[in-house]
Structure formats: structure tokens, C-alpha cells
Amino acid sequence: MAEILFGKVNPSGKLPVTFERRITDNPAYATFPNPVNQHPNEIAYSEGLYVGYRGYEKRKIKPLYAFGYGLSYTTFKYSDLDISPSKQNSLAKISFTMSKLEDDLVNVSFTVTNTGKRAGAEVAQLYVGQANSTVDRPIKELKGFKKVYLQPGQSQTVTLPLNQRSFAYWDEATQKWIALPGNYNVLVGAASDDIKLNG
């Protein structure tokens, strides 16, 4: 603990949850259990798809600490975003109908640079969201992440694959994952509310 407090060790942690400013900001607040009954038999998840960061974005509420937020004794720069069809899908337009859910369609590459004076780790996060979706979907969804350890001044290229499932939503009527044709936003950042690159 002393080594962390005095900066000898850089913990580089990131939050796997979102913390609200007020309890009423929480997407699940409407169906929180009654404080009088601490052990309900049933809990309704009325927020549906909009759990966590997705709910805050849908309602345009800025949380106290967003999903993926973290502190560090150094700083990081993101650059050189490249979104390219994978080797097995060389077409410029990606065809969802011709691929399997697990086949990699797209490789997303970018560079992370430690711009500070201390060694540290950064968890780069990759989000995908469909532009002008015809179905109710979150603005963006986490589809990949990578933790990179960098010395001061060091850079590393990160490549994360996206397959058909990365673009799909679960259709309750057909009980299948469906990826609709259209344009998708690819976003890379340090937290759900700290997007550094998009394409």
C-alpha cells in the first residue's frame, strides 16, 4: 500500500462498474427492492438492455465514475485507428449473410503510447454501436479490450478482432443473434465516457 501511495508502484486499475452521482440516476433505481423488505423473493430488472453504462448513455446522465474509469501515475495517448477487413474477408463491404457468427470480419488496430514519466498499464476498450438502428439498441456496447504494459515513451499497436456477433443483437422473436446491414460506429477509449478514437 505504501508503494502505491508514494508512486513506486502504478496499480493502473479500471472500474468494471459505473458509480452514479445520485441513487436516482441508477438505471435500475425504479425497481430497487423496498428498504423495508431487504430480502425480496423476486426482483424485476426493468432497465432491460440499459444496464450499467448503457443506461446512463440512453438517459444522457453523466455518472460520477464511468465504466472503465481508472487512475494512473502516467498518461496515455491513443492514435492511428485502422479498421480493416480481416484476412478471411477481404471485401471492402462486410457481408453478414456470408459469415458465421464466430468468423472474424474486421480487425480494429490502434496505437497506445505512454506519454508520462512512469511505467504503467492501460486497458484500451473497444465499443461498437449501430448508427440509425431500426431496432432498440444501446448507443454503444463493449466488444473487446486489451491491457497493455508500457514504459515511459513506449508505444504498442493493439489489434482487436470483431466478428458477426460483435455487430448482432438478440432477437427474442426468432431466438437468434441478428446483425443488421448498415453503418456501425467503432469507438476506442480509456472508459465508456472517455472515447479517444472513432471510425
Contact map, one row per residue, 1 for C-alpha under 8 A:
1111100000000000000000000000000000000000000000000000000000000000000000000000000000000000000000000000000000000000000000000000000000000000000000000000000000000000000000000000000000000000000000000000000
1111110000000000000000000000000000000000000000000000000000000000000000000000000000000000000000000000000000000000000000000000000000000000000000000000000000000000000000000000000000000000000000000000000
1111111110000000000000000000000000000000000000000000000000000000000000000000000000000000000000000000000000000000000000000000000000000000000000000000000000000000000000000000000000000000000000000000000
1111111111100000000000000000000000000000000000000000000000000000000000000000000000000000000000000000000000000000000000000000000000000000000000000000000000000000000000000000000000000000000000000000000
1111111100000000000000000000000000000000000000000000000000000000000000000000000000000000000000000000000000000000000000000000000000000000000000000000000000000000000000000000000000000000000000000000000
0111111110000000000000000000000000000000000000000000000000000000000000000000000000000000000000000000000000000000000000000000000000000000000000000000000000000000000000000000000000000000000000000000000
0011111111000000000000000000000000000000000000000000000000000000000000001000000000000000000000000000000000000000000000000000000000000000000000000000000000000000000000000000000000000000000000000000000
0011111111000000000000000000000000000000000000000000000000000000000000000000000000000000000000000000000000000000000000000000000000000000000000000000000000000000000000000000000000000000000000000000000
0011011111100000000000000000000000000000000000000000000000000000000000000000000000000000000000000000000000000000000000000000000000000000000000000000000000000000000000000000000000000000000000000000000
0001001111110000000000000000000000000000000000000000000000000000000000011000000000000000000000000000000000000000000001111000000000000000000000000000000000000000000000000000000000000000000000000000000
0001000011111000000000000000000000000000000000000000000000000000000000010000000000000000000000000000000000000000000000011000000000000000000000000000000000000000000000000000000000000000000000000000000
0000000001111100000000000000000000000000000000000000000000000000000001111000000000000000000000000000000000000000000000011100000000000000000000000000000000000000000000000000000000000000000000000000000
0000000000111110000000000000000000000000000000000000000000000000000001110000000000000000000000000000000000000000000000000000000000000000000000000000000000000000000000000000000000000000000000000000000
0000000000011111000000000000000000000000000000000000000000000000001111100000000000000000000000000000000000000000000000000010000000000000000000000000000000000000000000000000000000000000000000000000000
0000000000001111110000000000000000000000000000000000000000000000011111000000000000000000000000000000000000000000000000000000000000000000000000000000000000000000000000000000000000000000000000000000000
0000000000000111110000000000000000000000000000000000000000000000001100000000000000000000000000000000000000000000000000000000000000000000000000000000000000000000000000000000000000000000000000000000000
0000000000000011111000000000000000000000000000000001100000000000011100000000000000000000000000000000000000000000000000000000000000000000000000000000000000000000000000000000000000000000000000000000000
0000000000000011111100000000000000000000000000000001100000000011111000000000000000000000000000000000000000000000000000000000000000000000000000000000000000000000000000000000000000000000000000000000000
0000000000000000111110000000000000000000000000000000000000000011111000000000000000000000000000000000000000000000000000000000000000000000000000000000000000000000000000000000000000000000000000000000000
0000000000000000011111101100000000000000000000000000000000000111100000000000000000000000000000000000000000000000000000000000000000000000000000000000000000000000000000000000000000000000000000000000000
0000000000000000001111101000000000000000000000000000000000000111000000000000000000000000000000000000000000000000000000000000000000000000000000000000000000000000000000000000000000000000000000000000000
0000000000000000000111111100000000000000000000000000000000000000000000000000000000000000000000000000000000000000000000000000000000000000000000000000000000000000000000000000000000000000000000000000000
0000000000000000000111111100100000000000000000000000000000000000000000000000000000000000000000000000000000000000000000000000000000000000000000000000000000000000000000000000000000000000000000000000000
0000000000000000000001111110100000000000000000000000000000000000000000000000000000000000000000000000000000000000000000000000000000000000000000000000000000000000000000000000000000000000000000000000000
0000000000000000000111111110100000000000000000000000000100001010000000000000000000000000000000000000000000000000000000000000000000000000000000000000000000000000000000000000000000000000000000000000000
0000000000000000000101111111100000000000000000000001001100000000000000000000000000000000000000000000000000000000000000000000000000000000000000000000000000000000000000000000000000000000000000000000000
0000000000000000000000011111110000000000000000100111001100000000000000000000000000000000000000000000000000000000000000000000000000000000000000000000000000000000000000000000000000000000000000000000000
0000000000000000000000000111111100000000000011100010000000000000000000000000000000000000000000000000000000000000000000000000000000000000000000000000000000000000000000000000000000000000000000000000000
0000000000000000000000111111111100000000000000000000000000000000000000000000000000000000000000000000000000000000000000000000000000000000000000000000000000000000000000000000000000000000000000000000000
0000000000000000000000000011111100000000000001000000000000000000000000000000000000000000000000000000000000000000000000000000000000000000000000000000000000000000000000000000000000000000000000000000000
0000000000000000000000000001111110000000001111000000000000000000000000000000000000000000000000000000000000000000000000000000000000000000000000000000000000000000000000000000000000000000000000000000000
0000000000000000000000000001111111000000001000000000000000000000000000000000000000000000000000000000000000000000000000000000000000000000000000000000000000000000000000000000000000000000000000000000000
0000000000000000000000000000001111101101001000000000000000000000000000000000000000000000000000000000000000000000000000000000000000000000000000000000000000000000000000000000000000000000000000000000000
0000000000000000000000000000000111111100000000000000000000000000000000000000000000000000000000000000000000000000000000000000000000000000000000000000000000000000000000000000000000000000000000000000000
0000000000000000000000000000000011111100000000000000000000000000000000000000000000000000000000000000000000000000000000000000000000000000000000000000000000000000000000000000000000000000000000000000000
0000000000000000000000000000000001111100000000000000000000000000000000000000000000000000000000000000000000000000000000000000000000000000000000000000000000000000000000000000000000000000000000000000000
0000000000000000000000000000000011111111000000000000000000000000000000000000000000000000000000000000000000000000000000000000000000000000000000000000000000000000000000000000000000000000000000000000000
0000000000000000000000000000000011111111000000000000000000000000000000000000000000000000000000000000000000000000000000000000000000000000000000000000000000000000000000000000000000000000000000000000000
0000000000000000000000000000000000001111100000000000000000000000000000000000000000000000000000000000000000000000000000000000000000000000000000000000000000000000000000000000000000000000000000000000000
0000000000000000000000000000000010001111111000000000000000000000000000000000000000000000000000000000000000000000000000000000000000000000000000000000000000000000000000000000000000000000000000000000000
0000000000000000000000000000000000000011111000000000000000000000000000000000000000000000000000000000000000000000000000000000000000000000000000000000000000000000000000000000000000000000000000000000000
0000000000000000000000000000000000000001111100000000000000000000000000000000000000000000000000000000000000000000000000000000000000000000000000000000000000000000000000000000000000000000000000000000000
0000000000000000000000000000001110000001111110000000000000000000000000000000000000000000000000000000000000000000000000000000000000000000000000000000000000000000000000000000000000000000000000000000000
0000000000000000000000000000001000000000011111000000000000000000000000000000000000000000000000000000000000000000000000000000000000000000000000000000000000000000000000000000000000000000000000000000000
0000000000000000000000000001001000000000001111110000000000000000000000000000000000000000000000000000000000000000000000000000000000000000000000000000000000000000000000000000000000000000000000000000000
0000000000000000000000000001011000000000000111110000000000000000000000000000000000000000000000000000000000000000000000000000000000000000000000000000000000000000000000000000000000000000000000000000000
0000000000000000000000000011000000000000000011111110001000000000000000000000000000000000000000000000000000000000000000000000000000000000000000000000000000000000000000000000000000000000000000000000000
0000000000000000000000000000000000000000000011111110000000000000000000000000000000000000000000000000000000000000000000000000000000000000000000000000000000000000000000000000000000000000000000000000000
0000000000000000000000000000000000000000000000111110011000000000000000000000000000000000000000000000000000000000000000000000000000000000110000000000000000000000000000000000000000000000000000000000000
0000000000000000000000000010000000000000000000111111111101000000000000000000000000000000000000000000000000000000000000000000000000000000010000000000000000000000000000000000000000000000000000000000000
0000000000000000000000000011000000000000000000111111111000000000000000000000000000000000000000000000000000000000000000000000000000000000000000000000000000000000000000000000000000000000000000000000000
0000000000000000110000000110000000000000000000000111111100000000001000000000000000000000000000000000000000000000000000000000000000000000000000000000000000000000000000000000000000000000000000000000000
0000000000000000110000000000000000000000000000000111111110000000011000000000000000000000000000000000000000000000000000000000000000000000000000000000000000000000000000000000000000000000000000010000000
0000000000000000000000000000000000000000000000001111111111000000000000000000000000000000000000000000000000000000000000000000000000000000011110000000000000000000000000000000000000000000000000000000000
0000000000000000000000000110000000000000000000101111111111100000000000000000000000000000000000000000000000000000000000000000000000000000010000000000000000000000000000000000000000000000000000000000000
0000000000000000000000001110000000000000000000000101111111111110000000000000000000000000000000000000000000000000000000000000000000000000000000000000000000000000000000000000000000000000000000000000000
0000000000000000000000000000000000000000000000000000111111111100000000000000000000000000000000000000000000000000000000000000000000000000001000000000000000000000000000000000000000000000000000000000000
0000000000000000000000000000000000000000000000000100011111111000000000000000000000000000000000000000000000000000000000000000000000000000011000000000000000000000000000000000000000000000000000000000000
0000000000000000000000000000000000000000000000000000001111111000000000000000000000000000000000000000000000000000000000000000000000000000000000000000000000000000000000000000000000000000000000000000000
0000000000000000000000000000000000000000000000000000000111111100000000000000000000000000000000000000000000000000000000000000000000000000000000000000000000000000000000000000000000000000000000000000000
0000000000000000000000001000000000000000000000000000000111111110000000000000000000000000000000000000000000000000000000000000000000000000000000000000000000000000000000000000000000000000000000000000000
0000000000000000000110000000000000000000000000000000000110011111000000000000000000000000000000000000000000000000000000000000000000000000000000000000000000000000000000000000000000000000000000000000000
0000000000000000011110001000000000000000000000000000000100001111110000000000000000000000000000000000000000000000000000000000000000000000000000000000000000000000000000000000000000000000000000000000000
0000000000000000011110000000000000000000000000000000000000000111110000000000000000000000000000000000000000000000000000000000000000000000000000000000000000000000000000000000000000000000000000000000000
0000000000000000011100000000000000000000000000000000000000000011111010000000000000000000000000000000000000000000000000000000000000000000000000000000000000000000000000000000000000000000000000000000000
0000000000000010111000000000000000000000000000000000100000000011111110000000000000000000000000000000000000000000000000000000000000000000000000000000000000000000000000000000000000000000000000111000000
0000000000000111111000000000000000000000000000000001100000000000111110000000000000000000000000000000000000000000000000000000000000000000000000000000000000000000000000000000000000000000000000111000000
0000000000000111100000000000000000000000000000000000000000000000011111000000000000000000000000000000000000000000000000000000100000000000000000000000000000000000000000000000000000000000000001110000000
0000000000000110000000000000000000000000000000000000000000000000111111100000000000000000000000000000000000000000000000000000000000000000000000000000000000000000000000000000000000000000000001110000000
0000000000011110000000000000000000000000000000000000000000000000000111110000000000000000000000000000000000000000000000000000000000000000000000000000000000000000000000000000000000000000000000000000000
0000000000011100000000000000000000000000000000000000000000000000000011111000000000000000000000000000000000000000000000000000000000000000000000000000000000000000000000000000000000000000000000000000000
0000000001111000000000000000000000000000000000000000000000000000000001111110000000000000000000000000000000000000000000010000000000000000000000000000000000000000000000000000000000000000000000000000000
0000001001010000000000000000000000000000000000000000000000000000000000111110000000000000000000000000000000000000000101010000000000000000000000000000000000000000000000000000000000000000000000000000000
0000000000000000000000000000000000000000000000000000000000000000000000011111000000000000000000000000000000000000011111110000000000000000000000000000000000000000000000000000000000000000000000000000000
0000000000000000000000000000000000000000000000000000000000000000000000011111100000000000000000000000000000000000011100000000000000000000000000000000000000000000000000000000000000000000000000000000000
0000000000000000000000000000000000000000000000000000000000000000000000000111110000000000000000000000000000000001111100000100000000000000000000000000000000000000000000000000000000000000000000000000000
0000000000000000000000000000000000000000000000000000000000000000000000000011111000000000000000000000000000000001111000000000000000000000000000000000000000000000000000000000000000000000000000000000000
0000000000000000000000000000000000000000000000000000000000000000000000000001111100000000000000000000000000000111100000000000000000000000000000000000000000000000000000000000000000000000000010000001100
0000000000000000000000000000000000000000000000000000000000000000000000000000111110000000000000000000000000000111000000000000000000000000000000000000000000000000000000000000000000000000000000000000100
0000000000000000000000000000000000000000000000000000000000000000000000000000011111000000000000000000000000001110000000000000000000000000000000000000000000000000000000000000000000000000000000000000000
0000000000000000000000000000000000000000000000000000000000000000000000000000001111100000000000000000000000011110000000000000000000000000000000000000000000000000000000000000000000000000000000000000111
0000000000000000000000000000000000000000000000000000000000000000000000000000000111110000000000000000000000111100000000000000000000000000000000000000000000000000000000000000000000000000000000000000000
0000000000000000000000000000000000000000000000000000000000000000000000000000000011111000000000000000000001111000000000000000000000000000000000000000000000000000000000000000000000000000000000000000001
0000000000000000000000000000000000000000000000000000000000000000000000000000000001111100000000000000000001110000000000000000000000000000000000000000000000000000000000000000000000000000000000000000000
0000000000000000000000000000000000000000000000000000000000000000000000000000000000111111111101000000000011100000000000000000000000000000000000000000000000000000000000000000000000000000000000000000000
0000000000000000000000000000000000000000000000000000000000000000000000000000000000011111110000000000000111100000000000000000000000000000000000000000000000000000100000000000000000000000000000000000000
0000000000000000000000000000000000000000000000000000000000000000000000000000000000001111110000000000000000000000000000000000000000000000000000000000000000000000000000000000000000000000000000000000000
0000000000000000000000000000000000000000000000000000000000000000000000000000000000001111110000000000000110000000000000000000000000000000000000000000000000000000000000000000000000000000000000000000000
0000000000000000000000000000000000000000000000000000000000000000000000000000000000001111111001000000000111000000000000000000000000000000000000000000000000000000000000000000000000000000000000000000000
0000000000000000000000000000000000000000000000000000000000000000000000000000000000001111111100000000000000000000000000000000000000000000000000000000000000000000000000000000000000000000000000000000000
0000000000000000000000000000000000000000000000000000000000000000000000000000000000001000111111000000000000000000000000000000000000000000000000000000000000000000000000000000000000000000000000000000000
0000000000000000000000000000000000000000000000000000000000000000000000000000000000001000011111000000000000000000000000000000000000000000000000000000000000000000000000000000000000000000000000000000000
0000000000000000000000000000000000000000000000000000000000000000000000000000000000000000001111100000000000000000000000000000000000000000000000000000000000000000000000000000000000000000000000000000000
0000000000000000000000000000000000000000000000000000000000000000000000000000000000001000101111110000000010000000000000000000000000000000000000000000000000000000000000000000000000000000000000000000000
0000000000000000000000000000000000000000000000000000000000000000000000000000000000000000000011111110000000000000000000000000000000000000000000000000000000000000000000000000000000000000000000000000000
0000000000000000000000000000000000000000000000000000000000000000000000000000000000000000000001111111000000000000000000000000000000000000000000000000000000000000000100000000000000111000000000000000000
0000000000000000000000000000000000000000000000000000000000000000000000000000000000000000000000111111000000000000000000000000000000000000000000000000000000000000000000000000000000000000000000000000000
0000000000000000000000000000000000000000000000000000000000000000000000000000000000000000000000111111000000000000000000000000000000000000000000000000000000000000000000000000000000000000000000000000000
0000000000000000000000000000000000000000000000000000000000000000000000000000000000000000000000111111101010000000000000000000000000000000000000000000000000000000000100000000000000000000000000000000000
0000000000000000000000000000000000000000000000000000000000000000000000000000000000000000000000011111111000000000000000000000000000000000000000000000000000000000000100000000000000000000000000000000000
0000000000000000000000000000000000000000000000000000000000000000000000000000000000000000000000000011111000000000000000000000000000000000000000000000000000000000001110000000000000000000000000000000000
0000000000000000000000000000000000000000000000000000000000000000000000000000000000000000000000000001111100000000000000000000000000000000000000000000000000000000001110000000000000000000000000000000000
0000000000000000000000000000000000000000000000000000000000000000000000000000000000000000000000000011111110000000000000000000000000000000000000000000000000000000001100000000000000000000000000000000000
0000000000000000000000000000000000000000000000000000000000000000000000000000000000000101100000000000011111100000000000000000000000000000000000000000000000000000111100000000000000000000000000000000000
0000000000000000000000000000000000000000000000000000000000000000000000000000000000001101100001000010001111100000000000000000000000000000000000000000000000000000111100000000000000000000000000000000000
0000000000000000000000000000000000000000000000000000000000000000000000000000000000111100100000000000000111110000000000000000000000000000000000000000000000000000111000000000000000000000000000000000000
0000000000000000000000000000000000000000000000000000000000000000000000000000000001111100000000000000000111111000000000000000000000000000000000000000000000000011110000000000000000000000000000000000000
0000000000000000000000000000000000000000000000000000000000000000000000000000000011110000000000000000000001111100000000000000000000000000000000000000000000000011110000000000000000000000000000000000000
0000000000000000000000000000000000000000000000000000000000000000000000000000000111100000000000000000000000111110000000000000000000000000000000000000000000001111000000000000000000000000000000000000000
0000000000000000000000000000000000000000000000000000000000000000000000000000011111000000000000000000000000011111000000000000000000000000000000000000000000001110000000000000000000000000000000000000000
0000000000000000000000000000000000000000000000000000000000000000000000000000011110000000000000000000000000001111100000000000000000000000000000000000000000111100000000000000000000000000000000000000000
0000000000000000000000000000000000000000000000000000000000000000000000000001111000000000000000000000000000000111110000000000000000000000000000000000000000111100000000000000000000000000000000000000000
0000000000000000000000000000000000000000000000000000000000000000000000000001110000000000000000000000000000000011111000000000000000000000000000000000010011110000000000000000000000000000000000000000000
0000000000000000000000000000000000000000000000000000000000000000000000000111100000000000000000000000000000000001111100110000000000000000000000000000011111100000000000000000000000000000000000000000000
0000000000000000000000000000000000000000000000000000000000000000000000000111100000000000000000000000000000000000111110000000000000000000000000000000000111000000000000000000000000000000000000000000000
0000000000000000000000000000000000000000000000000000000000000000000000001111000000000000000000000000000000000000011111100000000000000000000000000000000110000000000000000000000000000000000000000000000
0000000000000000000000000000000000000000000000000000000000000000000000000100000000000000000000000000000000000000001111100000000000000000000000000000000110000000000000000000000000000000000000000000000
0000000001000000000000000000000000000000000000000000000000000000000000001100000000000000000000000000000000000000000111110000000000000000000000000000001100000000000000000000000000000000000000000000000
0000000001000000000000000000000000000000000000000000000000000000000000000100000000000000000000000000000000000000010111111000000000000000000000000000111100000000000000000000000000000000000000000000000
0000000001110000000000000000000000000000000000000000000000000000000000011100000000000000000000000000000000000000010001111100000000000000000000000000111000000000000000000000000000000000000000000000000
0000000001110000000000000000000000000000000000000000000000000000000000000000000000000000000000000000000000000000000000111110000000000000000000000011110000000000000000000000000000000000000000000000000
0000000000010000000000000000000000000000000000000000000000000000000000000001000000000000000000000000000000000000000000011111000000000000000000000011100000000000000000000000000000000000000001000000000
0000000000000100000000000000000000000000000000000000000000000000000000000000000000000000000000000000000000000000000000001111100000000000000000001111000000000000000000000000000000000000000001000000000
0000000000000000000000000000000000000000000000000000000000000000000000000000000000000000000000000000000000000000000000000111110000000000000000001111000000000000000000000000000000000000000111100000000
0000000000000000000000000000000000000000000000000000000000000000000100000000000000000000000000000000000000000000000000000011111000000000000001111100000000000000000000000000000000000000000111110000000
0000000000000000000000000000000000000000000000000000000000000000000000000000000000000000000000000000000000000000000000000001111100000000000001111000000000000001000000000000000000000000011110000000000
0000000000000000000000000000000000000000000000000000000000000000000000000000000000000000000000000000000000000000000000000000111110000000000111110000000000000000000000000000000000000000011100000000000
0000000000000000000000000000000000000000000000000000000000000000000000000000000000000000000000000000000000000000000000000000011111000000000111100000000000000000000001100000000000000001111000000000000
0000000000000000000000000000000000000000000000000000000000000000000000000000000000000000000000000000000000000000000000000000001111100000011110000000000000000000000000100000000000000001110000000000000
0000000000000000000000000000000000000000000000000000000000000000000000000000000000000000000000000000000000000000000000000000000111111000101100000000000000000000000000100000000000000111100000000000000
0000000000000000000000000000000000000000000000000000000000000000000000000000000000000000000000000000000000000000000000000000000011111000000000000000000000000000000000000000000000000111100000000000000
0000000000000000000000000000000000000000000000000000000000000000000000000000000000000000000000000000000000000000000000000000000001111100000000000000000000000000000000000000000000000010000000000000000
0000000000000000000000000000000000000000000000000000000000000000000000000000000000000000000000000000000000000000000000000000000001111111100000000000000000000000000000000000000000000000000000000000000
0000000000000000000000000000000000000000000000000000000000000000000000000000000000000000000000000000000000000000000000000000000000011111000000000000000000000000000000000000000000000000000000000000000
0000000000000000000000000000000000000000000000000000000000000000000000000000000000000000000000000000000000000000000000000000000000001111100000000000000000000000000000000000000000000000000000000000000
0000000000000000000000000000000000000000000000000000000000000000000000000000000000000000000000000000000000000000000000000000000000001111110000000000000000000000000000000000000000000000000000000000000
0000000000000000000000000000000000000000000000001000000000000000000000000000000000000000000000000000000000000000000000000000000001001011111000000000000000000000000000001000000000000000000000000000000
0000000000000000000000000000000000000000000000001100011001000000000000000000000000000000000000000000000000000000000000000000000010000001111110000000000000000000000000000000000000000000000000000000000
0000000000000000000000000000000000000000000000000000010011000000000000000000000000000000000000000000000000000000000000000000000011000000111110000000000000000000000000000000000000000000000000000000000
0000000000000000000000000000000000000000000000000000010000000000000000000000000000000000000000000000000000000000000000000000001111000000011111000000000000000000000000000000000000000000000000000000000
0000000000000000000000000000000000000000000000000000010000000000000000000000000000000000000000000000000000000000000000000000001110000000011111100000000000000000000000000000000000000000000000000000000
0000000000000000000000000000000000000000000000000000000000000000000000000000000000000000000000000000000000000000000000000000111100000000000111111000000000000000000000000000000000000000000000000000000
0000000000000000000000000000000000000000000000000000000000000000000000000000000000000000000000000000000000000000000000000000111100000000000011111000000000000000010001000000000000000000000000000000000
0000000000000000000000000000000000000000000000000000000000000000000000000000000000000000000000000000000000000000000000000000111000000000000001111100000000000001100000000000000000000000000000000000000
0000000000000000000000000000000000000000000000000000000000000000000000000000000000000000000000000000000000000000000000000011110000000000000001111110000000000001000000000000000000000000000000000000000
0000000000000000000000000000000000000000000000000000000000000000000000000000000000000000000000000000000000000000000000000011100000000000000000011111000000000101000000000000000000000000000000000000000
0000000000000000000000000000000000000000000000000000000000000000000000000000000000000000000000000000000000000000000000001111000000000000000000001111100000000000000000000000000000000000000000000000000
0000000000000000000000000000000000000000000000000000000000000000000000000000000000000000000000000000000000000000000000001111000000000000000000000111110000010000000000000000000000000000000000000000000
0000000000000000000000000000000000000000000000000000000000000000000000000000000000000000000000000000000000000000000000111100000000000000000000000011111000000000000000000000000000000000000000000000000
0000000000000000000000000000000000000000000000000000000000000000000000000000000000000000000000000000000000000000110000111000000000000000000000000001111111110000000000000000000000000000000000000000000
0000000000000000000000000000000000000000000000000000000000000000000000000000000000000000000000000000000000000000010001110000000000000000000000000000111111000000000000000000000000000000000000000000000
0000000000000000000000000000000000000000000000000000000000000000000000000000000000000000000000000000000000000000011111100000000000000000000000000000011111000000000000000000000000000000000000000000000
0000000000000000000000000000000000000000000000000000000000000000000000000000000000000000000000000000000000000000111110000000000000000000000000000000011111100000000000000000000000000000000000000000000
0000000000000000000000000000000000000000000000000000000000000000000000000000000000000000000000000000000000000000111000000000000000000000000000000000011111110000000000000000000000000000000000000000000
0000000000000000000000000000000000000000000000000000000000000000000000000000000000000000000000000000000000000011110000000000000000000000000000000000010011111000000000000000000000000000000000000000000
0000000000000000000000000000000000000000000000000000000000000000000000000000000000000000000000000000000000000011100000000000000000000000000000000001010001111100000000000000000000000000000000000000000
0000000000000000000000000000000000000000000000000000000000000000000000000000000000000000000000000000000000001111000000000000000000000000000000000000000000111110000000000000000000000000000000000000000
0000000000000000000000000000000000000000000000000000000000000000000000000000000000000000000000000000000000001111000000000000000000000000000000000100000000011111000000000000000000000000000000000000000
0000000000000000000000000000000000000000000000000000000000000000000000000000000000000000000000000000000000111100000000000000000000000000000000000000000000001111100000000000000000000000000000000000000
0000000000000000000000000000000000000000000000000000000000000000000000000000000000000000000000000000000000111000000000000000010000000000000000011100000000000111110000000000000000000000000000000000000
0000000000000000000000000000000000000000000000000000000000000000000000000000000000000100000000000000000111110000000000000000000000000000000000010000000000000011111000000000000000000000000000000000000
0000000000000000000000000000000000000000000000000000000000000000000000000000000000000000000000000000000111110000000000000000000000000000000000100000000000000001111111100000000000000000000000000000000
0000000000000000000000000000000000000000000000000000000000000000000000000000000000000000000000000000111111000000000000000000000000000000000000000000000000000000111111100000000000000000000000000000000
0000000000000000000000000000000000000000000000000000000000000000000000000000000000000000000000010011111110000000000000000000000000000000000000000000000000000000011111110000000000100000000000000000000
0000000000000000000000000000000000000000000000000000000000000000000000000000000000000000000000000000110000000000000000000000000000000000000000000000000000000000011111111000000011100000000000000000000
0000000000000000000000000000000000000000000000000000000000000000000000000000000000000000000000000000000000000000000000000000000100000000000000100000000000000000011111110000000000000000000000000000000
0000000000000000000000000000000000000000000000000000000000000000000000000000000000000000000000000000000000000000000000000000000111000000000000000000000000000000011111111000000000110001000000000000000
0000000000000000000000000000000000000000000000000000000000000000000000000000000000000000000000000000000000000000000000000000000000000000000000000000000000000000000111111100000011110000000000000000000
0000000000000000000000000000000000000000000000000000000000000000000000000000000000000000000000000000000000000000000000000000000000000000100000000000000000000000000010111110000011100000000000000000000
0000000000000000000000000000000000000000000000000000000000000000000000000000000000000000000000000000000000000000000000000000000000000000000000000000000000000000000000011111001111000000000000000000000
0000000000000000000000000000000000000000000000000000000000000000000000000000000000000000000000000000000000000000000000000000000000000000000000000000000000000000000000001111111111000000000000000000000
0000000000000000000000000000000000000000000000000000000000000000000000000000000000000000000000000000000000000000000000000000000000000000000000000000000000000000000000000111111100000000000000000000000
0000000000000000000000000000000000000000000000000000000000000000000000000000000000000000000000000000000000000000000000000000000000000000000000000000000000000000000000000011111000000000000000000000000
0000000000000000000000000000000000000000000000000000000000000000000000000000000000000000000000000000000000000000000000000000000000000000000000000000000000000000000000000011111100000000000000000000000
0000000000000000000000000000000000000000000000000000000000000000000000000000000000000000000000000000000000000000000000000000000000000000000000000000000000000000000000000111111110000000000000000000000
0000000000000000000000000000000000000000000000000000000000000000000000000000000000000000000000000000000000000000000000000000000000000000000000000000000000000000000000000111011111000000000000000000000
0000000000000000000000000000000000000000000000000000000000000000000000000000000000000000000000000000000000000000000000000000000000000000000000000000000000000000000010011110001111100000000000000000000
0000000000000000000000000000000000000000000000000000000000000000000000000000000000000000000000000000000000000000000000000000000000000000000000000000000000000000000010011110000111110000000000000000000
0000000000000000000000000000000000000000000000000000000000000000000000000000000000000000000000010000000000000000000000000000000000000000000000000000000000000000000110111000000011111000000000000000000
0000000000000000000000000000000000000000000000000000000000000000000000000000000000000000000000010000000000000000000000000000000000000000000000000000000000000000000000110000000001111100000000000000000
0000000000000000000000000000000000000000000000000000000000000000000000000000000000000000000000010000000000000000000000000000000000000000000000000000000000000000000000000000000000111110000000000000000
0000000000000000000000000000000000000000000000000000000000000000000000000000000000000000000000000000000000000000000000000000000001100000000000000000000000000000000000000000000000011111000000000000000
0000000000000000000000000000000000000000000000000000000000000000000000000000000000000000000000000000000000000000000000000000000001110000000000000000000000000000000000000000000000001111100000000000000
0000000000000000000000000000000000000000000000000000000000000000000000000000000000000000000000000000000000000000000000000000000111100000000000000000000000000000000000100000000000000111110000000000000
0000000000000000000000000000000000000000000000000000000000000000000000000000000000000000000000000000000000000000000000000000000111100000000000000000000000000000000000000000000000000011111000000000011
0000000000000000000000000000000000000000000000000000000000000000000000000000000000000000000000000000000000000000000000000000011110000000000000000000000000000000000000000000000000000001111100000000011
0000000000000000000000000000000000000000000000000000000000000000000000000000000000000000000000000000000000000000000000000000011100000000000000000000000000000000000000000000000000000000111110000011111
0000000000000000000000000000000000000000000000000000000000000000000000000000000000000000000000000000000000000000000000000001111000000000000000000000000000000000000000000000000000000000011111000011110
0000000000000000000000000000000000000000000000000000000000000000000000000000010000000000000000000000000000000000000000000001110000000000000000000000000000000000000000000000000000000000001111110111100
0000000000000000000000000000000000000000000000000000000000000000000110000000000000000000000000000000000000000000000000000111100000000000000000000000000000000000000000000000000000000000000111110111000
0000000000000000000000000000000000000000000000000000000000000000011110000000000000000000000000000000000000000000000000000001100000000000000000000000000000000000000000000000000000000000000011111110000
0000000000000000000000000000000000000000000000000000100000000000011110000000000000000000000000000000000000000000000000000000100000000000000000000000000000000000000000000000000000000000000011111110000
0000000000000000000000000000000000000000000000000000000000000000011000000000000000000000000000000000000000000000000000000000000000000000000000000000000000000000000000000000000000000000000000111110000
0000000000000000000000000000000000000000000000000000000000000000000000000000000000000000000000000000000000000000000000000000000000000000000000000000000000000000000000000000000000000000000011111111000
0000000000000000000000000000000000000000000000000000000000000000000000000000000000000000000000000000000000000000000000000000000000000000000000000000000000000000000000000000000000000000001111111111110
0000000000000000000000000000000000000000000000000000000000000000000000000000010000000000000000000000000000000000000000000000000000000000000000000000000000000000000000000000000000000000001111000111110
0000000000000000000000000000000000000000000000000000000000000000000000000000011010000000000000000000000000000000000000000000000000000000000000000000000000000000000000000000000000000000001110000011111
0000000000000000000000000000000000000000000000000000000000000000000000000000000010000000000000000000000000000000000000000000000000000000000000000000000000000000000000000000000000000000111100000011111
0000000000000000000000000000000000000000000000000000000000000000000000000000000010100000000000000000000000000000000000000000000000000000000000000000000000000000000000000000000000000000111000000000111
